């Protein structure tokens, strides 16, 4: 964690609630902070004075909950919890489907996974928060992990692309198509807060909705934005259809949903459909 993040946490929450503990022993000009010592607000000035910009801490469930609340874009909530055996099976499945797609899926670890260095007699990090884990990497480290370990994780895809034809040559009225594009984004970003449906625990609406109106940009945005779902407006011309075909050639498991019209009196239904497709695995 950075010192700035620590400072912000201490400003917002009582020190006794945070449960922040040093992972590594730290010695600063005669002051010793030992492994598992509490990180205190008074330590921040000491860290800054000695030009220490970040420290390693234990990721406890309590502490991570505070991080999710305070820094939702950086510390996103996990989408699930998985056992050792199920992790092995899931990563093997991803490894298999990756052979049929140019998109190489993996999972991201939430929090740290600890083990024991028996030679040194101390805890070590086997996997760090945010580490990307695929089947190959898993097979190199799983012998070091307890068979009783439970893993919190996120998927490697999480954004939503809104793909609406705003070409001036399209048949349907431009104003209507522009309004649909705006409405789709507005529903996903702002009105979602008023509805009862959560698309995914790690989905941050203000950051994770991407508008693409240029068909030549669709594939690039799908790749760079780690898109999990493409929401498609109606009345696509040939260039827009070709763009979708290019994405499907790149990734045969791409998730898409077509929105013919929007019922503003029943937005929950629309978001339920988005949630259903977003959380589906097309290879299952």
Residue pairs with C-beta under 8 A, 6 or more apart in sequence:
1 54
1 55
1 57
2 53
2 54
3 44
3 47
3 48
3 52
3 53
3 54
3 55
5 67
5 70
5 71
6 20
6 39
6 44
6 47
6 55
7 44
8 70
9 18
9 20
9 66
9 67
9 70
10 18
10 41
10 44
12 70
13 66
15 40
15 41
17 62
17 66
18 39
18 62
18 63
18 66
19 38
19 60
19 62
19 63
20 38
20 39
20 57
20 63
21 36
21 37
21 38
21 39
21 57
21 58
21 60
22 33
22 34
22 35
22 36
22 37
22 39
22 55
22 56
22 57
22 58
23 35
23 55
23 56
23 57
23 58
23 112
23 123
23 125
24 35
24 55
24 56
25 32
25 33
25 34
25 35
26 32
26 33
26 52
26 55
27 33
28 46
28 47
28 50
28 52
29 50
31 46
33 39
33 43
35 122
35 123
36 58
39 55
39 57
47 55
57 63
58 112
59 111
59 112
59 129
61 111
64 75
64 110
64 111
67 74
67 75
68 75
68 76
68 77
72 204
73 204
73 207
76 110
76 154
76 158
76 201
76 202
76 204
77 110
77 201
77 202
78 110
78 152
78 153
78 154
78 201
78 202
79 153
79 154
79 155
79 200
79 201
79 202
80 152
80 153
81 150
81 151
81 152
81 153
82 90
82 150
82 151
82 153
83 149
83 150
83 151
84 142
84 145
84 146
84 147
84 148
84 149
84 150
84 151
85 147
87 138
87 151
88 138
88 142
90 107
91 106
91 107
91 133
91 134
91 135
91 138
92 135
93 283
94 105
94 106
94 107
94 134
94 135
95 134
95 135
95 136
97 105
97 253
97 283
98 104
98 105
98 134
100 252
100 253
101 250
101 251
101 252
101 253
102 250
102 251
103 223
103 250
103 251
103 253
104 134
105 155
105 156
105 157
106 132
106 133
106 134
106 156
107 132
107 133
107 153
107 154
107 155
107 156
108 130
108 131
108 132
108 133
108 153
108 154
108 155
108 156
109 127
109 128
109 129
109 130
109 131
109 133
109 151
109 152
109 153
110 129
110 152
110 153
110 154
111 129
111 152
112 125
112 127
112 128
112 129
113 125
113 126
113 127
113 145
113 149
113 151
114 123
114 124
114 125
114 126
115 123
115 124
115 125
115 126
115 144
115 145
115 146
116 122
116 123
116 124
117 123
117 124
126 141
126 144
126 145
127 133
127 141
132 156
133 153
154 202
155 228
156 226
157 226
157 227
157 228
158 200
158 202
158 203
158 208
158 226
158 228
159 208
159 209
159 210
159 225
159 226
159 227
159 228
160 188
160 199
160 203
160 208
160 209
160 210
160 227
160 228
160 229
160 230
160 231
160 274
160 278
161 210
161 211
161 212
161 218
161 221
161 222
161 225
161 227
161 229
161 230
161 231
162 181
162 184
162 185
162 188
162 209
162 210
162 211
162 212
162 231
162 233
163 212
163 213
163 218
163 230
163 231
163 232
163 233
163 240
163 243
163 244
164 177
164 180
164 181
164 184
164 211
164 213
164 232
164 233
165 177
165 213
165 233
165 235
165 236
165 237
165 240
166 174
166 177
166 178
166 181
166 213
167 237
167 239
167 240
168 174
169 237
170 177
170 235
170 237
171 235
172 234
172 235
177 233
177 235
180 233
180 259
180 262
181 211
181 213
181 233
183 262
183 264
184 231
184 233
184 259
184 262
185 209
185 211
187 262
187 267
187 270
187 271
188 199
188 205
188 209
188 231
188 274
189 205
189 206
189 209
190 205
191 267
192 199
192 205
192 271
193 205
195 267
195 268
195 271
196 268
197 268
197 271
197 272
197 274
197 275
198 275
199 205
199 271
199 274
199 275
199 278
199 279
200 275
200 278
200 279
203 278
210 221
210 225
210 227
212 218
212 221
215 239
215 240
215 242
215 243
216 239
216 243
218 230
218 243
218 244
218 246
218 247
219 243
219 246
219 247
219 250
221 227
222 230
222 247
222 250
222 251
222 254
223 250
228 255
228 278
229 255
229 256
229 257
229 274
229 277
229 278
230 244
230 247
230 254
230 255
230 256
230 257
231 256
231 257
231 259
231 274
232 244
232 256
232 257
232 258
232 259
233 258
233 259
234 258
234 259
234 260
236 244
244 256
247 254
248 254
253 281
253 282
253 283
254 282
255 277
255 278
255 280
255 282
256 277
257 273
257 274
257 277
259 270
262 270
263 269
263 270
